[in-house]
Each structure stands twice: as C-alpha cells, then as structure tokens.
Amino acid sequence: MVFDGERFVGAGGVSYFRVMPTYHNQTGEKAYIMNMYTAPDYRRQGIAYKTLELLVLDARKRGITAIPLEATKMGNPLYEKYGFVKMNDEMELL
C-alpha cells in the first residue's frame, strides 16, 4: 500500500503459490501480480512503476522468474514499459 501522509494513494499485490514442477520451473514456485491501483490525482508520478518494481524484486529474491499478470488497457503501457510482454496462448473456462 502507498500513502501520502495518511491518504491512501496506491497499492499493488503479489500472490505466491506452488504448482507442479516442470522442466522450465523446477521448483514449482510462482508469483502473480494483481490489484495494482493508483488514485487518479497521483497517476503519472511513478507510483505504480515503483510499486510494481518492489513486487517484482521480491519475487526475484524468491527465485521466481516468470511473473504473469492480467492488464487493463490503462495498465498496459506501465507493464510494457517495465518489460512485460503480451501472451496469446492462455485459455479460460467460464
């Protein structure tokens, strides 16, 4: 969570979980970035970028290399600037 004094201005989260190990992920440890938010009056000041950086660095310290997320149109430029790439091979059962 990000505060300006006592005012809440932003947040981001990362969920850690384990899946069955694979050749490309031998530990099975995974991280998922979620709930990124910056208050409208505080956008375009680097808050989301710094929040994202802290989350990614924490995941990297845990040895996690692949970190997925779902992005909105508004969030896409931030994630692309950081180095995230769009994936086209995911599917979902609704």
C-alpha positions in Angstrom: 0.0 0.0 0.0 1.2 3.5 -0.8 0.3 6.5 1.3 0.8 10.3 1.1 0.8 11.1 4.8 -2.4 9.4 5.9 -4.1 9.4 2.5 -4.2 6.1 0.6 -2.9 6.7 -2.9 -1.9 3.4 -4.4 -1.5 -0.4 -4.0 -0.2 -3.5 -5.6 -0.1 -7.1 -4.6 1.6 -10.3 -5.4 0.2 -13.8 -4.8 2.8 -16.6 -4.2 1.7 -20.2 -4.9 3.1 -23.5 -5.9 2.2 -25.7 -8.9 3.5 -29.0 -10.1 7.2 -28.6 -11.1 8.0 -28.6 -14.8 11.2 -28.6 -16.9 11.0 -24.8 -17.1 10.0 -24.3 -13.5 11.7 -27.0 -11.4 10.7 -25.6 -8.1 7.0 -25.1 -9.0 7.1 -21.7 -7.2 5.1 -19.0 -9.0 4.1 -15.4 -8.4 1.1 -13.4 -9.8 0.9 -9.6 -9.8 -2.5 -8.3 -9.0 -4.6 -5.4 -7.6 -2.4 -2.6 -9.0 -4.0 0.8 -8.3 -3.1 4.5 -8.1 -5.5 7.2 -7.1 -6.4 9.4 -10.1 -4.7 12.6 -8.6 -1.5 10.7 -8.2 -1.2 9.0 -11.6 1.8 9.6 -13.9 4.2 10.2 -11.0 5.9 6.8 -11.0 4.0 5.4 -8.0 2.7 2.3 -9.9 6.1 1.7 -11.5 7.8 1.8 -8.2 5.2 -0.4 -6.6 5.5 -2.9 -9.5 9.3 -2.8 -9.1 9.1 -3.7 -5.4 6.7 -6.6 -6.1 8.9 -8.0 -8.9 12.1 -7.6 -6.9 10.5 -9.6 -4.0 9.5 -12.4 -6.4 13.0 -12.4 -7.9 14.6 -12.7 -4.4 12.5 -15.9 -4.0 13.9 -17.3 -7.3 10.8 -16.8 -9.3 11.5 -15.9 -12.9 8.1 -16.0 -14.7 5.6 -13.5 -13.3 2.3 -13.2 -15.0 -0.5 -10.6 -14.6 -3.7 -9.5 -16.3 -3.6 -5.9 -17.6 -6.3 -3.4 -18.4 -5.9 -1.0 -21.4 -4.9 1.6 -18.9 -2.3 -0.6 -17.3 -0.8 -2.0 -20.5 1.7 0.9 -21.0 3.1 0.6 -17.5 3.7 -3.2 -17.8 5.1 -2.9 -21.3 7.5 -0.1 -20.1 8.6 -2.5 -17.3 9.2 -5.3 -19.7 6.1 -7.5 -19.6 5.1 -9.0 -22.9 1.6 -10.0 -24.0 0.9 -13.7 -24.1 -1.6 -15.2 -26.6 -1.7 -18.8 -25.5 -3.8 -18.7 -22.3 -7.4 -20.0 -22.2 -10.1 -19.8 -19.6 -13.2 -21.9 -18.9 -16.1 -19.8 -17.9 
